[in-house]
Amino acid sequence: MPGGISRRRVLGLIGGAAALGVVGCSRSDDDGPTPSRAAVPAPAGFVRTRWADDPWALGAYSYLPVGATPSLRATLAEPVDGWLHLAGEAVSSDAPATVHGARGSGLAAAGAVLGLIDDGGTVVVVGAGAAGAAAARALADAGVDVVVVEARDRTGGRIATTWPDDWPVPVELGASFVHDVAASDAADLLAGLEVTAEPFTYATSYLGPDDRRLDDGEDAYASGYAAIEEAVTWADEGEADTSLATALDRSGAAADADESGLVLARRSEVEVELGVEAEDLSAWWGLDEGSTGDDLIVVGGYGALVDADLDGIDVHLEWPVTSIDLTGDRIVLTTDDGRSLDADQVVVTVPLAVLAADVIAFEPPLPDAHRDAVAAMGTGLLDKVWLRWDAPWWTEEAEVWSSVDGPFEWCNLLPATGEAILLAFVGAGAAHEWTLRSDADLQDAALADLHRFRRAGW
């Protein structure tokens, strides 16, 4: 994969209008290559995600839409009245939309608390995800009395490790990668917990618009990638921010690019990478964030990282905070059913979209600068579908399978797990569309798409 813009590969699945048309369709011999292999066998296991429907996430992770700037993240990191601290991947200026960015923001919030809290004070951390767990661990290790409250019936937040009974490996519904290994201690921490994480290079094989292997796929992708870079350069010279889609059009970069390559690059670099459509992404700043460097894919259970941070800490599950009152001598956090906790400091680590939805009422309201930052930033959507077979039916060794016509972009987990598992990604508007579709529709479409790859020699 070309370097530069491609910074994160958060597993999800790709779909859209084309995906919806694949369900239940068949091909005649006149439609393309003559089938040379049997149909893809029915999978032994199927798991999907719907992050847009999760009331405690409402999406995947943050991005910068047109008009937003990276300085908004720093604004969110500023303590409020010396009592309230926000943390999470959206608050990270160094590595937004990553696990290590979330952890880093939690550690920074904990550091701010330690500079303000009196001896014997109590801190309540709202949210038991990566940021909240890291903050709680740092505070507890410093001798502070810490209580963590979590709306869900589990810890982890957008790290969501599940262990289905019929699966030989854990299934990661949320984060799957350690991005930019050198940027944090996450890989070392996982190794210390004996959690397997394998190198992932994003080596890709491409399927062309005629359902044949795209032998010049890397060259086509490079053309599309170069068009994105050209569009960003054009936008940088303008007096006002614009969307990446507008920049691609008005700069002429889209017209000059290889058509198939631009489809592939937009999908991988924008829709899957960021969970957003090019029509919504800031051309000035949207692609200027994230981490570079080598990645690992976690196949041994990412949730262990959060579990280790929370070991020995008082965690209240199914405790959804609906109001935080800072008007008295102590902070009061309450739920709709009347439960309450008092604190001297509070760290709020709920996702950006949850803040934007006003799930938590703050009294007094958050400062204008914080509320403006929350409103100006966006939350992208990535979802996943996991398929498992008892034995692999494919011989293709590439880690990523990408098709010009879609609907899915696939991750081959056989090299990393030793198991016959494929993981499909869908992002942005297509993910919203698939949220509305049934499991049966999604599985049918996935198998129909995989058959196209098999016909082409995968």
Secondary structure, DSSP 8 states (H G I E B T S, - for coil): --SSS-------B--SHHHHHHTT----GGGSS---S------SEEEE--GGG-TTTSSS-EE-BTT--THHHHHHHS-BTTTEEE-SGGG-SSSTTSHHHHHHHHHHHHHHHHTT--TT-EEEEE--BHHHHHHHHHHHHTT-EEEEE-SSSSSBTT--EE--TT-SS-EESS--EE-SGGGSSHHHHHHHTT--EEEE---EEEE-TTSSB-TTHHHHHHHHHHHHHHHHHHHHTSSS--BHHHHHHHTSHHHHS-HHHHHHHHIIIIIITTSS-TTTBBTTTTTS-S--S-EEEE-S-THHHHHHHHTTSEEESS----EEE-SSSSEEEE-TTS-EEEESEEEE---HHHHHTT-SEEES---HHHHHHHHHSEE--EEEEEEEESS-------SEEEESS-S-EEEE-HHHHSSEEEEEEEEHHHHHHHHTS-HHHHHHHHHHHHHHHHHTT-
